[in-house]
């Protein structure tokens, strides 16, 4: 669509600031959020999770 809702002076600096903010979050919270957004499979090899073949 080509829509923009936010313009910044330095996109790279904004992206790095956002990445640092995400990196500062608890790891488990970030993983759960990624799963809920469909960015990673639910079977990542964690103990107790539903793995392949179960």
PDB file of N, CA, C and O in Angstrom:
ATOM      1  N   UNK A   1       0.807  -1.193   0.000  1.00  0.00           N
ATOM      2  CA  UNK A   1       0.000   0.000   0.000  1.00  0.00           C
ATOM      3  C   UNK A   1       0.852   1.260   0.000  1.00  0.00           C
ATOM      4  O   UNK A   1       0.433   2.295  -0.518  1.00  0.00           O
ATOM      5  N   UNK A   2       2.034   1.180   0.572  1.00  0.00           N
ATOM      6  CA  UNK A   2       2.895   2.346   0.586  1.00  0.00           C
ATOM      7  C   UNK A   2       2.511   3.386   1.620  1.00  0.00           C
ATOM      8  O   UNK A   2       2.836   4.562   1.458  1.00  0.00           O
ATOM      9  N   UNK A   3       1.829   2.982   2.675  1.00  0.00           N
ATOM     10  CA  UNK A   3       1.417   3.926   3.710  1.00  0.00           C
ATOM     11  C   UNK A   3       2.523   4.105   4.738  1.00  0.00           C
ATOM     12  O   UNK A   3       3.236   3.156   5.067  1.00  0.00           O
ATOM     13  N   UNK A   4       2.661   5.308   5.237  1.00  0.00           N
ATOM     14  CA  UNK A   4       3.620   5.590   6.302  1.00  0.00           C
ATOM     15  C   UNK A   4       2.870   6.288   7.429  1.00  0.00           C
ATOM     16  O   UNK A   4       2.054   7.177   7.185  1.00  0.00           O
ATOM     17  N   UNK A   5       3.151   5.881   8.661  1.00  0.00           N
ATOM     18  CA  UNK A   5       2.478   6.533   9.777  1.00  0.00           C
ATOM     19  C   UNK A   5       3.463   7.190  10.735  1.00  0.00           C
ATOM     20  O   UNK A   5       3.069   7.747  11.759  1.00  0.00           O
ATOM     21  N   UNK A   6       4.764   7.120  10.390  1.00  0.00           N
ATOM     22  CA  UNK A   6       5.771   7.693  11.269  1.00  0.00           C
ATOM     23  C   UNK A   6       7.022   7.990  10.434  1.00  0.00           C
ATOM     24  O   UNK A   6       7.504   7.127   9.701  1.00  0.00           O
ATOM     25  N   UNK A   7       7.533   9.198  10.549  1.00  0.00           N
ATOM     26  CA  UNK A   7       8.733   9.588   9.825  1.00  0.00           C
ATOM     27  C   UNK A   7       9.799   9.950  10.851  1.00  0.00           C
ATOM     28  O   UNK A   7       9.528  10.678  11.806  1.00  0.00           O
ATOM     29  N   UNK A   8      11.007   9.442  10.653  1.00  0.00           N
ATOM     30  CA  UNK A   8      12.099   9.728  11.585  1.00  0.00           C
ATOM     31  C   UNK A   8      13.288  10.306  10.821  1.00  0.00           C
ATOM     32  O   UNK A   8      13.453  10.069   9.625  1.00  0.00           O
ATOM     33  N   UNK A   9      14.106  11.063  11.534  1.00  0.00           N
ATOM     34  CA  UNK A   9      15.270  11.692  10.912  1.00  0.00           C
ATOM     35  C   UNK A   9      16.343  10.655  10.574  1.00  0.00           C
ATOM     36  O   UNK A   9      16.958  10.725   9.511  1.00  0.00           O
ATOM     37  N   UNK A  10      16.568   9.697  11.471  1.00  0.00           N
ATOM     38  CA  UNK A  10      17.616   8.689  11.274  1.00  0.00           C
ATOM     39  C   UNK A  10      17.020   7.295  11.494  1.00  0.00           C
ATOM     40  O   UNK A  10      16.998   6.808  12.624  1.00  0.00           O
ATOM     41  N   UNK A  11      16.538   6.652  10.431  1.00  0.00           N
ATOM     42  CA  UNK A  11      15.884   5.352  10.580  1.00  0.00           C
ATOM     43  C   UNK A  11      16.771   4.290  11.226  1.00  0.00           C
ATOM     44  O   UNK A  11      16.275   3.477  12.006  1.00  0.00           O
ATOM     45  N   UNK A  12      18.060   4.276  10.922  1.00  0.00           N
ATOM     46  CA  UNK A  12      18.946   3.279  11.500  1.00  0.00           C
ATOM     47  C   UNK A  12      19.063   3.463  13.008  1.00  0.00           C
ATOM     48  O   UNK A  12      19.038   2.482  13.752  1.00  0.00           O
ATOM     49  N   UNK A  13      19.190   4.687  13.461  1.00  0.00           N
ATOM     50  CA  UNK A  13      19.279   4.956  14.896  1.00  0.00           C
ATOM     51  C   UNK A  13      17.983   4.554  15.595  1.00  0.00           C
ATOM     52  O   UNK A  13      18.011   4.009  16.698  1.00  0.00           O
ATOM     53  N   UNK A  14      16.860   4.822  14.957  1.00  0.00           N
ATOM     54  CA  UNK A  14      15.563   4.435  15.531  1.00  0.00           C
ATOM     55  C   UNK A  14      15.457   2.913  15.627  1.00  0.00           C
ATOM     56  O   UNK A  14      14.992   2.380  16.634  1.00  0.00           O
ATOM     57  N   UNK A  15      15.890   2.221  14.579  1.00  0.00           N
ATOM     58  CA  UNK A  15      15.833   0.759  14.575  1.00  0.00           C
ATOM     59  C   UNK A  15      16.739   0.179  15.655  1.00  0.00           C
ATOM     60  O   UNK A  15      16.358  -0.770  16.341  1.00  0.00           O
ATOM     61  N   UNK A  16      17.931   0.740  15.809  1.00  0.00           N
ATOM     62  CA  UNK A  16      18.857   0.252  16.840  1.00  0.00           C
ATOM     63  C   UNK A  16      18.300   0.492  18.242  1.00  0.00           C
ATOM     64  O   UNK A  16      18.430  -0.366  19.115  1.00  0.00           O
ATOM     65  N   UNK A  17      17.685   1.643  18.461  1.00  0.00           N
ATOM     66  CA  UNK A  17      17.093   1.943  19.765  1.00  0.00           C
ATOM     67  C   UNK A  17      15.970   0.959  20.074  1.00  0.00           C
ATOM     68  O   UNK A  17      15.838   0.489  21.204  1.00  0.00           O
ATOM     69  N   UNK A  18      15.168   0.654  19.069  1.00  0.00           N
ATOM     70  CA  UNK A  18      14.077  -0.296  19.252  1.00  0.00           C
ATOM     71  C   UNK A  18      14.626  -1.699  19.521  1.00  0.00           C
ATOM     72  O   UNK A  18      14.101  -2.416  20.373  1.00  0.00           O
ATOM     73  N   UNK A  19      15.674  -2.093  18.801  1.00  0.00           N
ATOM     74  CA  UNK A  19      16.288  -3.409  19.005  1.00  0.00           C
ATOM     75  C   UNK A  19      16.865  -3.525  20.409  1.00  0.00           C
ATOM     76  O   UNK A  19      16.739  -4.571  21.045  1.00  0.00           O
ATOM     77  N   UNK A  20      17.497  -2.462  20.898  1.00  0.00           N
ATOM     78  CA  UNK A  20      18.039  -2.484  22.261  1.00  0.00           C
ATOM     79  C   UNK A  20      16.928  -2.606  23.287  1.00  0.00           C
ATOM     80  O   UNK A  20      17.074  -3.288  24.301  1.00  0.00           O
ATOM     81  N   UNK A  21      15.822  -1.941  23.015  1.00  0.00           N
ATOM     82  CA  UNK A  21      14.679  -2.027  23.936  1.00  0.00           C
ATOM     83  C   UNK A  21      14.139  -3.460  23.984  1.00  0.00           C
ATOM     84  O   UNK A  21      13.831  -3.973  25.060  1.00  0.00           O
ATOM     85  N   UNK A  22      14.027  -4.094  22.836  1.00  0.00           N
ATOM     86  CA  UNK A  22      13.555  -5.474  22.778  1.00  0.00           C
ATOM     87  C   UNK A  22      14.559  -6.409  23.453  1.00  0.00           C
ATOM     88  O   UNK A  22      14.165  -7.323  24.177  1.00  0.00           O
ATOM     89  N   UNK A  23      15.854  -6.183  23.219  1.00  0.00           N
ATOM     90  CA  UNK A  23      16.892  -7.029  23.803  1.00  0.00           C
ATOM     91  C   UNK A  23      16.893  -6.938  25.326  1.00  0.00           C
ATOM     92  O   UNK A  23      17.330  -7.872  25.999  1.00  0.00           O
ATOM     93  N   UNK A  24      16.409  -5.830  25.876  1.00  0.00           N
ATOM     94  CA  UNK A  24      16.365  -5.667  27.316  1.00  0.00           C
ATOM     95  C   UNK A  24      15.185  -6.363  27.976  1.00  0.00           C
ATOM     96  O   UNK A  24      15.108  -6.420  29.203  1.00  0.00           O
ATOM     97  N   UNK A  25      14.267  -6.893  27.178  1.00  0.00           N
ATOM     98  CA  UNK A  25      13.109  -7.589  27.728  1.00  0.00           C
ATOM     99  C   UNK A  25      13.509  -8.982  28.216  1.00  0.00           C
ATOM    100  O   UNK A  25      14.504  -9.544  27.759  1.00  0.00           O
ATOM    101  N   UNK A  26      12.734  -9.529  29.140  1.00  0.00           N
ATOM    102  CA  UNK A  26      12.993 -10.915  29.547  1.00  0.00           C
ATOM    103  C   UNK A  26      12.908 -11.842  28.333  1.00  0.00           C
ATOM    104  O   UNK A  26      11.989 -11.722  27.523  1.00  0.00           O
ATOM    105  N   UNK A  27      13.856 -12.758  28.209  1.00  0.00           N
ATOM    106  CA  UNK A  27      13.949 -13.630  27.036  1.00  0.00           C
ATOM    107  C   UNK A  27      12.660 -14.421  26.806  1.00  0.00           C
ATOM    108  O   UNK A  27      12.190 -14.531  25.673  1.00  0.00           O
ATOM    109  N   UNK A  28      12.099 -14.966  27.871  1.00  0.00           N
ATOM    110  CA  UNK A  28      10.898 -15.783  27.718  1.00  0.00           C
ATOM    111  C   UNK A  28       9.731 -14.943  27.187  1.00  0.00           C
ATOM    112  O   UNK A  28       8.952 -15.424  26.364  1.00  0.00           O
ATOM    113  N   UNK A  29       9.604 -13.714  27.642  1.00  0.00           N
ATOM    114  CA  UNK A  29       8.526 -12.852  27.168  1.00  0.00           C
ATOM    115  C   UNK A  29       8.670 -12.569  25.674  1.00  0.00           C
ATOM    116  O   UNK A  29       7.682 -12.576  24.939  1.00  0.00           O
ATOM    117  N   UNK A  30       9.892 -12.322  25.232  1.00  0.00           N
ATOM    118  CA  UNK A  30      10.127 -12.064  23.808  1.00  0.00           C
ATOM    119  C   UNK A  30       9.820 -13.311  22.975  1.00  0.00           C
ATOM    120  O   UNK A  30       9.238 -13.203  21.896  1.00  0.00           O
ATOM    121  N   UNK A  31      10.206 -14.496  23.467  1.00  0.00           N
ATOM    122  CA  UNK A  31       9.941 -15.736  22.744  1.00  0.00           C
ATOM    123  C   UNK A  31       8.446 -15.986  22.619  1.00  0.00           C
ATOM    124  O   UNK A  31       7.967 -16.364  21.550  1.00  0.00           O
ATOM    125  N   UNK A  32       7.710 -15.779  23.695  1.00  0.00           N
ATOM    126  CA  UNK A  32       6.265 -16.002  23.669  1.00  0.00           C
ATOM    127  C   UNK A  32       5.597 -15.026  22.704  1.00  0.00           C
ATOM    128  O   UNK A  32       4.701 -15.407  21.950  1.00  0.00           O
ATOM    129  N   UNK A  33       6.028 -13.783  22.730  1.00  0.00           N
ATOM    130  CA  UNK A  33       5.455 -12.782  21.820  1.00  0.00           C
ATOM    131  C   UNK A  33       5.708 -13.170  20.374  1.00  0.00           C
ATOM    132  O   UNK A  33       4.808 -13.054  19.542  1.00  0.00           O
ATOM    133  N   UNK A  34       6.929 -13.633  20.053  1.00  0.00           N
ATOM    134  CA  UNK A  34       7.234 -14.060  18.688  1.00  0.00           C
ATOM    135  C   UNK A  34       6.340 -15.233  18.277  1.00  0.00           C
ATOM    136  O   UNK A  34       5.856 -15.284  17.146  1.00  0.00           O
ATOM    137  N   UNK A  35       6.126 -16.162  19.189  1.00  0.00           N
ATOM    138  CA  UNK A  35       5.267 -17.307  18.871  1.00  0.00           C
ATOM    139  C   UNK A  35       3.839 -16.853  18.602  1.00  0.00           C
ATOM    140  O   UNK A  35       3.205 -17.308  17.650  1.00  0.00           O
ATOM    141  N   UNK A  36       3.336 -15.954  19.443  1.00  0.00           N
ATOM    142  CA  UNK A  36       1.971 -15.475  19.266  1.00  0.00           C
ATOM    143  C   UNK A  36       1.809 -14.723  17.953  1.00  0.00           C
ATOM    144  O   UNK A  36       0.725 -14.718  17.370  1.00  0.00           O
ATOM    145  N   UNK A  37       2.864 -14.099  17.491  1.00  0.00           N
ATOM    146  CA  UNK A  37       2.816 -13.357  16.222  1.00  0.00           C
ATOM    147  C   UNK A  37       3.118 -14.255  15.035  1.00  0.00           C
ATOM    148  O   UNK A  37       3.112 -13.791  13.894  1.00  0.00           O
ATOM    149  N   UNK A  38       3.383 -15.540  15.283  1.00  0.00           N
ATOM    150  CA  UNK A  38       3.644 -16.478  14.205  1.00  0.00           C
ATOM    151  C   UNK A  38       5.020 -16.346  13.607  1.00  0.00           C
ATOM    152  O   UNK A  38       5.222 -16.718  12.451  1.00  0.00           O
ATOM    153  N   UNK A  39       5.989 -15.821  14.368  1.00  0.00           N
ATOM    154  CA  UNK A  39       7.342 -15.613  13.835  1.00  0.00           C
ATOM    155  C   UNK A  39       8.257 -16.804  14.059  1.00  0.00           C
ATOM    156  O   UNK A  39       9.339 -16.851  13.475  1.00  0.00           O
ATOM    157  N   UNK A  40       7.868 -17.762  14.878  1.00  0.00           N
ATOM    158  CA  UNK A  40       8.713 -18.912  15.156  1.00  0.00           C
ATOM    159  C   UNK A  40       7.817 -20.101  15.474  1.00  0.00           C
ATOM    160  O   UNK A  40       6.731 -19.910  16.021  1.00  0.00           O
ATOM    161  N   UNK A  41       8.234 -21.318  15.152  1.00  0.00           N
ATOM    162  CA  UNK A  41       7.396 -22.484  15.440  1.00  0.00           C
ATOM    163  C   UNK A  41       7.277 -22.736  16.937  1.00  0.00           C
ATOM    164  O   UNK A  41       8.140 -22.330  17.716  1.00  0.00           O
ATOM    165  N   UNK A  42       6.207 -23.404  17.327  1.00  0.00           N
ATOM    166  CA  UNK A  42       6.003 -23.721  18.736  1.00  0.00           C
ATOM    167  C   UNK A  42       6.957 -24.799  19.217  1.00  0.00           C
ATOM    168  O   UNK A  42       7.199 -24.912  20.419  1.00  0.00           O
ATOM    169  N   UNK A  43       7.499 -25.585  18.319  1.00  0.00           N
ATOM    170  CA  UNK A  43       8.406 -26.660  18.703  1.00  0.00           C
ATOM    171  C   UNK A  43       9.841 -26.202  18.497  1.00  0.00           C
ATOM    172  O   UNK A  43      10.394 -26.348  17.407  1.00  0.00           O
ATOM    173  N   UNK A  44      10.447 -25.644  19.549  1.00  0.00           N
ATOM    174  CA  UNK A  44      11.817 -25.162  19.443  1.00  0.00           C
ATOM    175  C   UNK A  44      12.775 -26.008  20.264  1.00  0.00           C
ATOM    176  O   UNK A  44      13.923 -25.621  20.480  1.00  0.00           O
ATOM    177  N   UNK A  45      12.301 -27.173  20.724  1.00  0.00           N
ATOM    178  CA  UNK A  45      13.188 -28.053  21.457  1.00  0.00           C
ATOM    179  C   UNK A  45      13.236 -27.810  22.951  1.00  0.00           C
ATOM    180  O   UNK A  45      14.098 -28.361  23.637  1.00  0.00           O
ATOM    181  N   UNK A  46      12.329 -26.996  23.471  1.00  0.00           N
ATOM    182  CA  UNK A  46      12.307 -26.754  24.901  1.00  0.00           C
ATOM    183  C   UNK A  46      11.788 -27.995  25.615  1.00  0.00           C
ATOM    184  O   UNK A  46      10.875 -28.662  25.128  1.00  0.00           O
ATOM    185  N   UNK A  47      12.363 -28.300  26.758  1.00  0.00           N
ATOM    186  CA  UNK A  47      11.931 -29.463  27.546  1.00  0.00           C
ATOM    187  C   UNK A  47      10.482 -29.276  27.968  1.00  0.00           C
ATOM    188  O   UNK A  47      10.077 -28.187  28.375  1.00  0.00           O
ATOM    189  N   UNK A  48       9.721 -30.330  27.871  1.00  0.00           N
ATOM    190  CA  UNK A  48       8.348 -30.276  28.303  1.00  0.00           C
ATOM    191  C   UNK A  48       7.377 -29.802  27.231  1.00  0.00           C
ATOM    192  O   UNK A  48       6.163 -29.899  27.411  1.00  0.00           O
ATOM    193  N   UNK A  49       7.891 -29.296  26.128  1.00  0.00           N
ATOM    194  CA  UNK A  49       7.028 -28.811  25.062  1.00  0.00           C
ATOM    195  C   UNK A  49       6.628 -29.942  24.126  1.00  0.00           C
ATOM    196  O   UNK A  49       7.195 -31.033  24.180  1.00  0.00           O
ATOM    197  N   UNK A  50       5.670 -29.681  23.287  1.00  0.00           N
ATOM    198  CA  UNK A  50       5.242 -30.682  22.306  1.00  0.00           C
ATOM    199  C   UNK A  50       6.254 -30.677  21.163  1.00  0.00           C
ATOM    200  O   UNK A  50       6.298 -29.742  20.364  1.00  0.00           O
ATOM    201  N   UNK A  51       7.045 -31.705  21.097  1.00  0.00           N
ATOM    202  CA  UNK A  51       8.070 -31.782  20.050  1.00  0.00           C
ATOM    203  C   UNK A  51       7.555 -32.547  18.839  1.00  0.00           C
ATOM    204  O   UNK A  51       6.402 -32.978  18.798  1.00  0.00           O
ATOM    205  N   UNK A  52       8.414 -32.701  17.878  1.00  0.00           N
ATOM    206  CA  UNK A  52       8.051 -33.441  16.677  1.00  0.00           C
ATOM    207  C   UNK A  52       7.783 -34.891  17.039  1.00  0.00           C
ATOM    208  O   UNK A  52       8.537 -35.495  17.801  1.00  0.00           O
ATOM    209  N   UNK A  53       6.734 -35.438  16.507  1.00  0.00           N
ATOM    210  CA  UNK A  53       6.399 -36.828  16.745  1.00  0.00           C
ATOM    211  C   UNK A  53       5.559 -37.062  17.974  1.00  0.00           C
ATOM    212  O   UNK A  53       5.279 -38.214  18.308  1.00  0.00           O
ATOM    213  N   UNK A  54       5.140 -36.006  18.668  1.00  0.00           N
ATOM    214  CA  UNK A  54       4.282 -36.244  19.831  1.00  0.00           C
ATOM    215  C   UNK A  54       2.847 -35.948  19.523  1.00  0.00           C
ATOM    216  O   UNK A  54       1.986 -36.095  20.391  1.00  0.00           O
TER     217      UNK A  54
END
